[in-house]
Structures are given as structure tokens and as C-alpha cells.
Amino acid sequence: NAGVMQNPRHLVRRRGQEARLRCSPMKGHSHVYWYRQLPEEGLKFMVYLQKENIIDESGMPKERFSAEFPKEGPSILRIQQVVRGDSAAYFCASSPAGEAEKLFFGSGTQLSVL
Amino acid sequence: ILNVEQSPQSLHVQEGDSTNFTCSFPSSNFYALHWYRWETAKSPEALFVMTLNGDEKKKGRISATLNTKEGYSYLYIKGSQPEDSATYLCASMNTGFQKLVFGTGTRLLVSP
């Protein structure tokens, strides 16, 4: 049973480009969470999704950021027109339905904006 | 807003020392408290999940306690080893949210 898979592991973008981060949850997990770690800070909640639904996006910036978790395929975190301040490690975690205490993390995507 | 705070921010001990960290969280509407161990360039690894006041959990040389009435949890490491060097994160969930809110972590360095 593979763990939570995130790709790419490292992503370099120039200012103004789009960044797409992918997360495949563990088998049997239908809930996905995205967290961001800015330099010298802890993990900050961004968004919580179930299949085809956004449950809580209170931690996501209102502009340029979007997330989806389609019926088929991985969850995608999309950042449009990236700026240097978007440089961070983005972590995805998944859990089974109704069991948020069984949360498993991926290894993260390190986004660097030049 | 759910604020989770951890102290100390960092800790440097010698091999064989025992150490402990603190996590404080809002006690109202508490649901669960998680501890994670996080090594650089790896994914956070779950150590403990505690839900009941007075819970104590143990895994080898690491143990944790929970006080939900006053809103704190302690993580203890007995006889620290260099391989214990990592960042230790706590995260709280209350009944109104369905997400974990993390503290900023305690960075532990154990020197041989």
C-alpha cells in the first residue's frame, strides 16, 4: 500500500508562470488536505477536500490559488501567476472518510519561484 | 481561530539526556491532539493521537500525556539518541473543524 504520493518533488517556476502540484492519496482515503510551510514557519492549513468537493478552503489565499480533487485522478493545487512569496514547501495529507485522526502525509513539493 | 503553541522552539541536548516539550492548545471544543516527528526532506511521521483527558501514550523511549481541561500536552524522550534529532510537531483538532492546526514545532538536536 503506497503512501501519499506527491509530485513533483521539486518545482522551479519563474514569476508569472503557473505551478501545478499533484497529490495522490493513500488507497482507500477519500479526504485530502493541503498544507504550506513557509521558511522558518510551521505547517499552515490551506484547504480540505473530499472527492469532487471543497470542504474548507479558509486557509487558501483568495486570489491565484485553487484546488481540486476530481472523481478520478490526483488532487491538484494550482497556483497561477506565481510570485516569489509563493516559494514554500507544500504538503498533502490524506485520511479515510470520517477518520481525520488517521492522517498521513506525503513528502511534499518544494516550490521555488525565481 | 485555533492557536497551537509549542515550546521551546529549539533544544540541543547530549546523548543520554531526557527531555520534554510542551504543546498548548485551546481546551474548548477539543477533539484530538496529534504529535508528529518530522525529519528534514521527509514527510511528517505520526507518533501519537490522543483524545481523552489524562491519556498517556508510549512508543519505545517516547511518551506523551494529555490534559484537555487546561489545554496542554507534553512529549517526553527518555535517554535521547542522535537519531531522535528532528522537529516535533503537535497539532490540534476541535469539534468545530475538520482539519489539524499545527504548532510551529520544537527542533531537537541530540549530540553524540
Interface residues (C-beta under 8 A of the other chain):
Chain A: G3 V4 Y33 Y35 E41 G42 L43 K44 F45 Y48 I55 D56 F91 A100 E101 L103 F104 F105 G106 S107 G108
Chain B: A32 H34 Y36 A41 K42 S43 P44 E45 A46 V49 T51 L89 A91 M93 F97 Q98 K99 L100 V101 F102 G103 T104 G105
